[in-house]
């Protein structure tokens, strides 16, 4: 087996396909056959292609479904991770296995239409290096999800050092040059859409209507969305650290003002014994300190995890592929 490290490119050969389709799968047993049907139909007009399905430690029969597809369709390559490492890690595993001149990232639950591939390929033929899908409408989602998603991108763009296209996901087509550059980025807390935006190159968007998931229920809980947001903000911005510094300075100024007022009251003989003001200001400064420590802890924790240099994932089993770890 070939061992692939983050700094190495996936194996290429003369028979490398023109297009790679990469799809992370987590408990998608009910929808992976339909995904395969629609993607195969969309990709069949673009020459040789491969479909890389990554089972991210599913607890249902997703791997059995992928295995059957690999047996019946030589275009399909299967990777089963040793446990659930998360969407971004599973996506990275698939990207490292991709051999195509162009690679499209797409979710297996079919909210993003594979049929948009035709328009995306046309944009790349016209000179684009990255073609991302921009959601002009999100069907089947709650008002909270739509509002929080809209707020997320706008907050990130206010804080981040690089502008990330609004109302987009990981649904995008990238050239081989862009993919090779992306795979050279070794960070553990990954926010792939932000990483692609950071790379630069010529990036264009194609609008589409995002459909409800084909089957099953969403695996993105509120907790996972919060963690994903934190990865996005801390991975591309130091503004929270700067804000913590501002809070510390404001707390210091207020503290000096209180100290001056107390000194004046003692000298003037107007000081009134009491606990209310002491408790109020103690709570204020304690809260400021805890906030600052919390922000610093987020960054320190991420630095700690990065310095361990552990592989991002492990592959337990492969079909038509030799990638084992990343």
WOQUIKA-V956596 format. One record per run of one state. SS is the DSSP state (@ for helix, = for strand, . for the rest). FROM is the first residue (numbers start at 1). TO is the last residue. Records with the same first field share a line. If there is no record, write none. Layout:
# WOQUIKA-V956596
SS->FROM-TO  FROM-TO
This chain:
# WOQUIKA-V956596
.->1-18  26-31  47-48  56-61  73-75  82-86  98-101  106-113  126-129  139-142  160-167  184-191  200-202  211-221  237-238  269-275  309-313  320-324  326-326
=->19-25  49-55  76-81  102-105  130-138  168-175  203-210  314-319  325-325
@->32-46  62-72  87-97  114-125  143-159  176-183  192-199  222-236  239-268  276-308
